[in-house]
Amino acid sequence: MPGGGIAWGEHPEAAVRRELEEETGLVNVETLQVAEVYSHTYLRSVERPYDSVHHIGIVYTMTVDLSDLRFEQHGSTDRCAWFTEHQARSLPLTPAGAFAIDLAWPKA
């Protein structure tokens, strides 16, 4: 799931388009719609000795031109690929990644 931060003053829709291009090379977004808002807190603890954080993410559904994916150059994403549901669920996932997969493939 491509993702990233919103720059100061940047509209969320512009941010999602920018991050999608930076991380995957995809630029031809045909439709873009807010699917859900993700909210998760990470509290400071002995196991996590960092400041508490409240992570809020806007998850979009989109239709894109399935151009060839390309890996991000000199960024935080090491590679990108298309996955089946089974493949995606077998990956090590962050809570936000698991949330997005459950949106894409709701459990029965």
C-alpha positions, 0 to 999 in steps of 0.5 A, spaced: 500 500 500 503 506 497 503 511 503 506 517 506 505 524 509 502 530 507 506 536 506 504 542 510 498 546 506 498 540 501 491 537 499 490 530 501 488 528 494 494 531 491 498 528 497 495 521 495 497 522 487 504 525 489 505 519 493 503 514 488 507 516 483 513 517 488 512 510 490 510 506 484 511 510 478 503 510 477 500 517 474 494 515 470 489 515 476 482 515 473 478 515 479 479 516 486 475 516 492 476 516 500 474 509 502 475 510 510 479 513 515 484 509 519 486 511 526 490 507 531 494 510 537 501 507 539 502 508 546 509 509 550 511 503 553 517 499 556 517 495 549 516 501 545 520 507 549 518 512 544 513 518 544 506 516 544 503 517 537 496 518 534 496 515 526 491 517 522 490 515 515 486 517 509 485 510 505 483 511 498 480 507 493 482 508 486 482 506 479 489 506 475 492 505 468 496 499 470 502 501 467 508 498 469 510 499 476 517 502 478 521 501 484 522 508 488 529 511 487 532 513 493 526 513 497 523 509 503 519 504 499 524 498 497 519 495 491 512 495 489 508 489 486 501 487 485 499 481 490 493 476 490 489 476 497 492 470 499 499 473 497 497 480 501 495 477 507 501 472 508 506 479 508 508 482 514 503 487 515 503 494 519 496 495 522 495 500 517 497 495 511 492 490 515 486 495 515 487 496 508 487 489 506 481 488 510 478 494 506 480 491 499 478 484 501 473 484 507 472 477 511 466 474 510 
